[in-house]
């Protein structure tokens, strides 16, 4: 699965990672900055960028870039985006 480029950019910027390191397989345990506070910052950045609101109970479950993208897709975040 290829990540949406906008999602990839938000994850890279928020976690201060090189863009090339942000793949669908990237998980919270892989990045020191992706701790509980980092996760909250990442979720807030993604919600702001894509104008969505994750369900509170889903936030704790989306701990990989792939799962974040799947949640964004289910919320229609990529509809109409290039």
PAZAPA-4460 file (N, C-alpha, C; in steps of 0.05 Angstrom, whole numbers, plus 32768, in hexadecimal, padded with zeros to 4 digits):
% residues 82
    n_x    n_y    n_z   ca_x   ca_y   ca_z    c_x    c_y    c_z   seq   type   mol
   8011   7FE8   8000   8000   8000   8000   8012   8019   8000     1      X     A
   800C   802B   7FEE   801A   8044   7FED   800B   8059   7FFD     2      X     A
   801A   8068   800D   800D   807D   801D   8006   8095   800C     3      X     A
   7FF0   80A1   8013   7FE9   80BB   8007   7FFF   80CE   800D     4      X     A
   8007   80DE   7FF9   801E   80EF   7FFC   801A   8105   8011     5      X     A
   8001   810F   8013   7FFC   8123   8028   7FFE   8118   8044     6      X     A
   7FF4   80FF   8047   7FF7   80F2   8061   8014   80ED   8067     7      X     A
   8023   80E4   8054   8040   80DF   8057   804E   80F8   8060     8      X     A
   8047   810F   8055   8054   8128   805C   804D   8131   8078     9      X     A
   8034   812D   8080   802C   8135   809C   803A   8123   80B0    10      X     A
   803B   8109   80AB   8049   80F7   80BE   8067   80FF   80C0    11      X     A
   8073   8103   80A9   8090   810A   80A9   8095   8124   80B8    12      X     A
   8085   8138   80B3   8089   8152   80C0   8083   8150   80DE    13      X     A
   806E   8143   80E6   8067   8141   8102   807B   8131   8112    14      X     A
   8084   811B   8107   8097   810A   8115   80B4   8110   810F    15      X     A
   80B8   8125   80FE   80D3   812E   80F6   80E3   8117   80EA    16      X     A
   80D8   810B   80D6   80E5   80F4   80C8   80E9   80FC   80AB    17      X     A
   80FD   80F0   809E   8100   80F3   8081   80E8   80E7   8074    18      X     A
   80DE   80F4   805F   80C7   80EB   8050   80CA   80CD   8048    19      X     A
   80E2   80C6   8040   80E7   80AA   8037   80E3   8096   804D    20      X     A
   80E4   809E   8066   80E0   808B   807C   80C3   8086   8082    21      X     A
   80B1   8096   8077   8095   8094   807D   8088   8081   8068    22      X     A
   8084   8068   8070   8077   8054   805F   805E   804A   806D    23      X     A
   804E   803B   805F   8036   802F   806B   803C   801E   8083    24      X     A
   8054   8012   8084   805C   8000   809A   8065   800F   80B3    25      X     A
   806A   8029   80B1   8074   8038   80C8   8060   8036   80DF    26      X     A
   806A   802F   80F6   805A   802B   810E   8064   803B   8126    27      X     A
   8053   803F   8139   805A   804F   8151   8074   8044   815E    28      X     A
   8077   802A   8160   808E   801F   816C   80A8   8023   815D    29      X     A
   80A7   802C   8144   80BE   802F   8134   80CC   804A   8137    30      X     A
   80BE   805D   8143   80C8   8079   8145   80C7   8083   8162    31      X     A
   80DD   808C   816C   80DE   8095   8187   80CB   80AC   818C    32      X     A
   80C7   80BE   8179   80B5   80D5   817D   8098   80CD   817C    33      X     A
   8092   80B5   8172   8076   80AC   8170   806F   809E   818A    34      X     A
   8070   80AD   81A0   8067   80A3   81BA   804A   80AD   81BE    35      X     A
   8040   80AC   81D6   8024   80B4   81DA   801F   80D2   81D3    36      X     A
   8031   80E3   81DA   802F   8100   81D3   8033   8103   81B5    37      X     A
   8046   80F5   81AA   804B   80F7   818D   8033   80ED   817E    38      X     A
   8025   80D8   8188   800D   80CE   817B   7FF7   80E3   817B    39      X     A
   7FF3   80F0   8192   7FDF   8105   8194   7FE5   811B   8180    40      X     A
   7FFE   8124   817F   8006   8139   816D   8002   8131   8150    41      X     A
   8008   8118   814A   8004   810E   812F   7FE6   810D   8127    42      X     A
   7FD6   8103   8139   7FB9   8102   8134   7FAE   811F   8130    43      X     A
   7FB6   8131   8141   7FAC   814D   813E   7FB5   8159   8123    44      X     A
   7FCE   8154   811B   7FD8   815E   8102   7FC9   8153   80EA    45      X     A
   7FC3   8139   80EC   7FB4   812C   80D6   7F98   8135   80D5    46      X     A
   7F8B   8138   80EC   7F6F   8142   80ED   7F6E   815E   80E1    47      X     A
   7F81   816E   80E8   7F82   818A   80DD   7F87   818A   80BF    48      X     A
   7F99   817B   80B6   7FA0   817A   8099   7F89   8170   8088    49      X     A
   7F7C   815B   8091   7F67   814E   8081   7F4B   8156   8089    50      X     A
   7F48   8167   809D   7F2E   8171   80A5   7F1B   815A   80AD    51      X     A
   7F26   8148   80BD   7F16   8131   80C7   7F18   8130   80E6    52      X     A
   7F08   8120   80F2   7F09   811B   810E   7F08   80FD   8112    53      X     A
   7F1D   80F2   811E   7F1E   80D5   8123   7F0C   80D0   813C    54      X     A
   7EFF   80B9   813C   7EF0   80B1   8154   7F04   80AB   816A    55      X     A
   7EFE   80B4   8182   7F10   80B2   8199   7F1A   8095   819C    56      X     A
   7F08   8082   819A   7F11   8066   819E   7F23   805B   8188    57      X     A
   7F22   8068   8170   7F33   805F   815A   7F4F   806A   815D    58      X     A
   7F53   8080   816B   7F6D   808D   816D   7F82   807A   8178    59      X     A
   7F7B   806B   818C   7F8E   8058   8199   7F94   8040   8187    60      X     A
   7F84   803C   8172   7F87   8024   8161   7F98   802A   8148    61      X     A
   7F9A   8043   8141   7FA8   804A   8127   7FC5   8051   812D    62      X     A
   7FD4   803C   8130   7FF0   803F   8138   8004   8038   8122    63      X     A
   7FFA   8037   8109   800C   8034   80F2   8003   8048   80DD    64      X     A
   8014   804F   80CB   800D   8061   80B6   7FF7   8055   80A4    65      X     A
   7FF8   803B   80A0   7FE4   802D   8090   7FC8   802F   809D    66      X     A
   7FC7   802B   80B8   7FAD   802D   80C5   7FA2   8049   80C5    67      X     A
   7FB4   805D   80C8   7FAC   8079   80C6   7FA0   807E   80AB    68      X     A
   7FAD   8075   8096   7FA3   8079   807B   7F88   806B   8077    69      X     A
   7F85   8053   8081   7F6C   8045   807F   7F55   8054   808D    70      X     A
   7F5B   805F   80A4   7F47   806F   80B2   7F40   8088   80A3    71      X     A
   7F54   8095   8098   7F4F   80AD   8087   7F3E   80A6   806F    72      X     A
   7F43   808F   8063   7F33   8087   804C   7F16   8082   8054    73      X     A
   7F13   8075   806B   7EF7   806F   8074   7EE8   8089   807B    74      X     A
   7EF6   809E   8081   7EEA   80B8   8087   7EE7   80C9   806D    75      X     A
   7EEF   80BF   8056   7EED   80CE   803D   7F01   80E4   803B    76      X     A
   7F17   80E3   8049   7F2A   80F9   804A   7F38   80FE   802F    77      X     A
   7F3A   80E9   801F   7F48   80EC   8006   7F36   80F2   7FEE    78      X     A
   7F1C   80F2   7FF3   7F09   80F8   7FDD   7F0E   8113   7FD1    79      X     A
   7F12   8114   7FB8   7F16   812E   7FAB   7F33   8138   7FAD    80      X     A
   7F44   8129   7FBA   7F61   8131   7FBC   7F70   8123   7FA6    81      X     A
   7F84   8132   7F9C   7F95   8127   7F86   7FA8   8115   7F8E    82      X     A
***
